[in-house]
Amino acid sequence: MNRVHLFVVPLLAIGCAGAAERVTPAPAPAPAQVEIQTLIDELYAVISGPAGQERDWARMRELFAPGARLSPMVRQLPSDSLATGPRPAMMILTVEDYIERAGPMLMRDGFFETEIHSVMERYGNVAHVWSTYESRIVSPDSEPVDRGINSIQLVYGEGRWWVYSILWHSERAGAGSIPADYLP
């Protein structure tokens, strides 16, 4: 099945599902949890590496569903006043936008991001992972320069899981301290 059709067909079915009986699927079996965690691990691995090491951008593209988005919360000065200071704003990037913007910095400085805790939930062919991370520059053994939480949405189709979107906010970007429920 064409990947584009994979994500359109369920939307078309919504209009026809009103009278259908709703069935609650059983909890995610271990294989789905393992597949999802493997995908999350690959996501972190593809952006991590020492300075001078080219990232495997082809592999990154393969991890994401067509039309997927990556959305960091960033500090932005409001247009109405410099006196109020920066406040969070969401950037919306395609996979290609992310590669273009982040790629040079990742290769120049070296960057290592690791998951330190996660909370995974799944319903049918949709999954959500709250993935707490630590970021390091230069070396995987250096002190963390930031921590935050990735909100990762995934979809199952064509026999595998795909990243559909990632929205993240970090302590350094103004999110505040990470709540204890999202720490190891």
JOHU-V464348 format. One record per helix or strand of 2 or more residues. SS is the DSSP state (H for helix, E for strand). FROM is the first residue (numbers start at 1). TO is the last residue. Records with the same first field share a line. If there is no record, write none. Layout:
SS=FROM-TO  FROM-TO
//
This chain:
H=3-14  30-47  57-63  95-109  171-175  180-182
E=64-77  86-90  111-123  126-137  146-157  160-170
//
